[in-house]
Amino acid sequence: MSPKLLAAALGIALAACASSPKRDLGRLGFMVGCWQSADGVNLEVWSPPEGGLMFGYATTTRNGALATFEQSRIDTRPSRAQYVASPEGQRPVVFTETRDPLALVAPNTVTFENAEHDYPQRITYRATEEGLAANISKLDGTRPVAYAWARCEN
């Protein structure tokens, strides 16, 4: 293929990509992507939704070795989304999206709860200026743990 023909083909391909409509990631689109804590210890990854399902995983490393992991999914097909977490490969635990008035006021925020689970019972994700944050706690707010991530660089 001649250099001029190759350049023309590349230009057409790039124009087609640039002109294609941006994919709607839905109301939880703010979570999609790879997120890492400033110290590099905590990593969380969320896929774009496919058929109403988002898939995720989280890892924690200590001294360069894997310390903990969790596989998760969020099902947005029900009227209230369900967050299903399987820490360390254990039996999945289901948390249901709350209709917390504060969560409805704040865009790019979602809260899931499960009063029957020992800990955590509440999980909240929210977009921040720096990236993504999560808080976990008991339903009464005790035993809070906060996580903060910025977008992964690679």
C-alpha beads as a LAMMPS data file, in Angstrom:
LAMMPS data file: protein, C-alpha beads

154 atoms
153 bonds

1 atom types
1 bond types

-500.0 500.0 xlo xhi
-500.0 500.0 ylo yhi
-500.0 500.0 zlo zhi

Masses

1 110.0

Atoms # bond

1 1 1 0.000 0.000 0.000
2 1 1 1.358 3.409 -0.909
3 1 1 2.207 5.857 1.911
4 1 1 -0.508 8.265 0.665
5 1 1 -3.137 5.516 0.605
6 1 1 -2.086 4.301 4.058
7 1 1 -2.300 7.839 5.444
8 1 1 -5.762 8.299 3.908
9 1 1 -7.004 4.992 5.350
10 1 1 -5.625 5.871 8.780
11 1 1 -7.268 9.288 8.614
12 1 1 -10.651 7.778 7.747
13 1 1 -10.350 5.225 10.577
14 1 1 -9.447 7.909 13.118
15 1 1 -12.284 10.139 11.955
16 1 1 -14.751 7.260 12.308
17 1 1 -13.586 6.589 15.875
18 1 1 -13.754 10.259 16.792
19 1 1 -17.212 10.705 15.316
20 1 1 -18.789 7.629 16.888
21 1 1 -21.144 8.528 19.746
22 1 1 -19.742 8.297 23.237
23 1 1 -20.988 5.235 25.090
24 1 1 -23.544 5.900 27.826
25 1 1 -22.146 4.331 30.986
26 1 1 -25.349 4.887 32.970
27 1 1 -25.779 6.436 36.371
28 1 1 -22.870 4.467 37.875
29 1 1 -20.513 5.403 35.058
30 1 1 -18.483 7.519 37.484
31 1 1 -17.140 4.243 38.947
32 1 1 -15.924 2.758 35.639
33 1 1 -12.177 2.413 35.286
34 1 1 -9.037 1.533 37.172
35 1 1 -8.502 3.308 40.502
36 1 1 -5.428 3.259 42.755
37 1 1 -4.695 4.735 46.179
38 1 1 -1.961 7.372 46.420
39 1 1 0.350 4.896 48.188
40 1 1 -0.312 2.225 45.536
41 1 1 -1.555 -0.269 48.136
42 1 1 -5.236 -0.392 47.154
43 1 1 -6.479 -0.994 43.620
44 1 1 -10.111 -1.113 42.490
45 1 1 -11.301 -1.761 38.929
46 1 1 -14.833 -1.520 37.505
47 1 1 -15.910 -2.543 34.004
48 1 1 -18.349 -0.581 31.872
49 1 1 -21.886 -1.963 32.203
50 1 1 -22.802 -4.827 29.875
51 1 1 -26.463 -5.776 29.866
52 1 1 -26.979 -4.065 33.224
53 1 1 -23.984 -5.705 34.932
54 1 1 -20.721 -4.099 36.021
55 1 1 -17.859 -6.355 37.101
56 1 1 -15.162 -5.331 39.527
57 1 1 -12.269 -6.436 41.636
58 1 1 -10.173 -4.942 44.382
59 1 1 -6.752 -5.828 45.734
60 1 1 -4.611 -4.736 48.643
61 1 1 -0.864 -5.315 48.632
62 1 1 1.588 -5.209 51.501
63 1 1 5.341 -5.235 50.912
64 1 1 4.721 -5.997 47.244
65 1 1 2.641 -9.120 47.946
66 1 1 -1.105 -9.608 47.584
67 1 1 -2.691 -9.265 51.028
68 1 1 -6.415 -9.342 50.189
69 1 1 -8.692 -9.437 47.164
70 1 1 -12.373 -9.162 46.368
71 1 1 -14.436 -9.926 43.277
72 1 1 -17.637 -7.910 42.839
73 1 1 -20.459 -7.129 40.506
74 1 1 -23.188 -4.521 40.427
75 1 1 -26.509 -5.474 38.864
76 1 1 -28.390 -2.342 37.775
77 1 1 -31.318 -4.252 36.242
78 1 1 -33.514 -4.264 39.369
79 1 1 -35.153 -0.954 40.375
80 1 1 -32.586 -0.764 43.179
81 1 1 -29.114 -1.879 42.125
82 1 1 -27.474 -4.802 43.885
83 1 1 -23.807 -4.905 44.827
84 1 1 -22.563 -8.497 45.157
85 1 1 -19.176 -8.911 46.834
86 1 1 -17.080 -12.037 47.253
87 1 1 -14.081 -11.193 49.461
88 1 1 -11.224 -13.694 49.346
89 1 1 -13.394 -16.032 47.244
90 1 1 -15.930 -16.450 50.053
91 1 1 -19.679 -16.864 49.609
92 1 1 -21.096 -13.791 47.827
93 1 1 -22.798 -11.162 49.971
94 1 1 -25.572 -9.013 48.460
95 1 1 -25.996 -5.324 49.341
96 1 1 -29.018 -3.411 47.998
97 1 1 -28.974 0.200 46.867
98 1 1 -30.579 2.539 49.385
99 1 1 -32.959 5.326 48.638
100 1 1 -31.133 7.622 51.049
101 1 1 -32.367 11.168 50.365
102 1 1 -28.809 12.496 50.727
103 1 1 -27.572 10.042 48.080
104 1 1 -30.313 11.203 45.710
105 1 1 -29.276 14.840 46.163
106 1 1 -25.623 14.170 45.442
107 1 1 -24.897 13.205 41.849
108 1 1 -22.340 10.466 41.222
109 1 1 -22.998 8.840 44.579
110 1 1 -24.453 5.435 45.378
111 1 1 -25.006 3.662 48.708
112 1 1 -25.603 -0.058 49.250
113 1 1 -26.729 -1.697 52.513
114 1 1 -27.177 -5.133 54.075
115 1 1 -28.327 -5.041 57.702
116 1 1 -27.889 -8.821 58.041
117 1 1 -24.164 -8.764 57.204
118 1 1 -21.675 -8.526 60.064
119 1 1 -19.357 -5.936 58.489
120 1 1 -19.564 -3.811 56.509
121 1 1 -23.282 -3.121 56.426
122 1 1 -23.090 0.076 54.378
123 1 1 -20.923 0.810 51.313
124 1 1 -20.962 4.243 49.677
125 1 1 -19.138 5.199 46.477
126 1 1 -18.838 8.783 45.261
127 1 1 -16.963 10.708 42.622
128 1 1 -14.489 13.265 43.959
129 1 1 -12.354 15.952 42.350
130 1 1 -9.384 13.597 42.749
131 1 1 -11.166 10.468 41.463
132 1 1 -13.248 7.936 43.370
133 1 1 -13.897 7.449 47.078
134 1 1 -15.657 4.788 49.133
135 1 1 -16.727 4.558 52.738
136 1 1 -17.719 1.410 54.569
137 1 1 -19.289 1.161 58.022
138 1 1 -21.960 -0.416 60.163
139 1 1 -25.481 0.939 59.519
140 1 1 -25.212 3.188 62.574
141 1 1 -22.007 4.719 61.147
142 1 1 -19.628 2.990 63.544
143 1 1 -16.391 1.342 62.407
144 1 1 -15.984 3.707 59.456
145 1 1 -13.207 3.090 56.926
146 1 1 -12.551 5.495 54.056
147 1 1 -10.854 4.743 50.743
148 1 1 -9.690 7.245 48.128
149 1 1 -8.368 6.497 44.670
150 1 1 -7.136 8.381 41.631
151 1 1 -7.300 7.002 38.111
152 1 1 -4.582 4.449 37.388
153 1 1 -1.820 5.814 35.210
154 1 1 -1.393 2.693 33.060

Bonds

1 1 1 2
2 1 2 3
3 1 3 4
4 1 4 5
5 1 5 6
6 1 6 7
7 1 7 8
8 1 8 9
9 1 9 10
10 1 10 11
11 1 11 12
12 1 12 13
13 1 13 14
14 1 14 15
15 1 15 16
16 1 16 17
17 1 17 18
18 1 18 19
19 1 19 20
20 1 20 21
21 1 21 22
22 1 22 23
23 1 23 24
24 1 24 25
25 1 25 26
26 1 26 27
27 1 27 28
28 1 28 29
29 1 29 30
30 1 30 31
31 1 31 32
32 1 32 33
33 1 33 34
34 1 34 35
35 1 35 36
36 1 36 37
37 1 37 38
38 1 38 39
39 1 39 40
40 1 40 41
41 1 41 42
42 1 42 43
43 1 43 44
44 1 44 45
45 1 45 46
46 1 46 47
47 1 47 48
48 1 48 49
49 1 49 50
50 1 50 51
51 1 51 52
52 1 52 53
53 1 53 54
54 1 54 55
55 1 55 56
56 1 56 57
57 1 57 58
58 1 58 59
59 1 59 60
60 1 60 61
61 1 61 62
62 1 62 63
63 1 63 64
64 1 64 65
65 1 65 66
66 1 66 67
67 1 67 68
68 1 68 69
69 1 69 70
70 1 70 71
71 1 71 72
72 1 72 73
73 1 73 74
74 1 74 75
75 1 75 76
76 1 76 77
77 1 77 78
78 1 78 79
79 1 79 80
80 1 80 81
81 1 81 82
82 1 82 83
83 1 83 84
84 1 84 85
85 1 85 86
86 1 86 87
87 1 87 88
88 1 88 89
89 1 89 90
90 1 90 91
91 1 91 92
92 1 92 93
93 1 93 94
94 1 94 95
95 1 95 96
96 1 96 97
97 1 97 98
98 1 98 99
99 1 99 100
100 1 100 101
101 1 101 102
102 1 102 103
103 1 103 104
104 1 104 105
105 1 105 106
106 1 106 107
107 1 107 108
108 1 108 109
109 1 109 110
110 1 110 111
111 1 111 112
112 1 112 113
113 1 113 114
114 1 114 115
115 1 115 116
116 1 116 117
117 1 117 118
118 1 118 119
119 1 119 120
120 1 120 121
121 1 121 122
122 1 122 123
123 1 123 124
124 1 124 125
125 1 125 126
126 1 126 127
127 1 127 128
128 1 128 129
129 1 129 130
130 1 130 131
131 1 131 132
132 1 132 133
133 1 133 134
134 1 134 135
135 1 135 136
136 1 136 137
137 1 137 138
138 1 138 139
139 1 139 140
140 1 140 141
141 1 141 142
142 1 142 143
143 1 143 144
144 1 144 145
145 1 145 146
146 1 146 147
147 1 147 148
148 1 148 149
149 1 149 150
150 1 150 151
151 1 151 152
152 1 152 153
153 1 153 154
